[in-house]
Amino acid sequence: MQTIENTCNDGSPRGASVSSRPIAALLASLFLLGTICVVPVAQAVHPLVMQEYSYELKVADTRWPDSARGSVSLPGCVRCKQDRYPLGAATRFLVLNQPATYREFLAAVQGGKFTAVFLSISLSSGEVTRVTVMP
């Protein structure tokens, strides 16, 4: 008859649970390292600077110039800061969030199937930076 020893090579009994001390030490080290690395970053001040503001308008409340170098007129916007905003050389025109030329944008606005216009205006220059039309 063969006998099976009930101990491991290190002398601990077979089936005994692994000591939790090394795991606890590892977790404590990781926590300490995380605290040391994260606390200075969390205390750093990173102010958010607003670059532009936006309006959501009805297409019917807007008047568009013949070319992309004019100004959009907003006669129907009572909450707008002013009633005219210049279109700049960097103004991007989007139809259903897809880039479009000014002519394509103007055709979409005048086509009657779009109801909403989103204008984004630069705080520094006052120019329209992005215009999007949506159904």
N, C-alpha and C positions, 0 to 999 in steps of 0.2 A: 504494500500500500504506500502511496506517495503522499507526502505531507506538503502543504502549501503554507509558506510563511505569511503572516499577517502584517508584515512591516515593509515599508519602502526602503530604498537604498539609503535615504537620509535618516532612517530610524523612526519616522513618523508612521503611525498605523495606517493601513490601507483604507481608502475611503474617507479619510479625514479631510475636512474642508481646508482649503488654502487659506493661509493667514491673511487677514484683511489689512494688516499693518502696511505692507508695501503699497497696496492700492490706495490706502488713506494718505500715505506720505506723498504718493504721486499726485493725487487730487489736490492736496494742500499746496504742493509746489506749483501746480498749474494755476490755481487760484491766486497765489501770491504773485506769480509772474504776470497774470492777466491784470491784476490790480496795479502793479507797478507800471505796466505798459499803457493801460487804458486811462488811468486817472489824469495824467498830464494832458492827454488829448481831449478828454471830456471837459477839462477846465479851460481850454483855449477858447477864445472868443472868435467866432466866425460869423460876422454880421451878414445878413442877406440884404442885398441891394436890389431894389426893384428897378428893372430896366425899361419896362413898358407897361401900359395899361390897355385894357380891351373893352370893346362895346359889342354887344349882340343886338342887332337891329333887324327890322323887317326890310326886305328889299325895297318895298314901296316908300320907305322913309329915307331913301338915299338918292342922290343925284350924282352921276358919274361924268367926268370930263371926256372929251373926244379922244384925248391921248393920255398916255401914262405919265405925262409931266404936269398935269393940272392938279386940281384939288377936288376931293370928294366933298360934296355938300350934304349936310345932314339936317334938313329942315324939320324932320319929324322926331328928332331926338331931344327931348326936354331935359334929360339928365347929363347930356354931353357938356364938356367944359367950353367948347366953342362949336360953331356951326360949320366950319370948313377946316379940313385937314389936308395938307399937301401930300401928294404921292411923290416919293423920291426915286432916285435911280436904283436903289436897292430894294424897293418894295417888291415883295413876292406875291403873286396872284395864284390862288388855289381854287380849283373847282372839284368839289367832293374830295378834298385833301390831296388832290393831284396837281402838280405844277402846271400852269397854263400861261400863255402869253396874255398881254392885256386885251388883245382883240378877242381871244377865245373866252376870257373872263367876261368881257363886256357882252358878248353874244349870249353867254349863259345867263347873265343877270337880266338882259332884255328879253330872253326867251320865255319867261313867265313860269317856268317849272320850279324855280328856286324861291324860297320864302325867307330864308335867314342869311344875314351877312355878319361875319365876325371881323371886326377891325382891331388890329393891334397897333398901338401908337407909341413911338419912342418918347420916353420922358425927357431925354436930353435935347433932341432935335425937334420934336413935335410932329415929325413926319410919320406917315403910315408905313409900318414895316411889313405887315402881312395882312392880306385880305382873303377870306375864305367864304365861299357860298355853299350853302347846304339846302337840301329840300325841306 
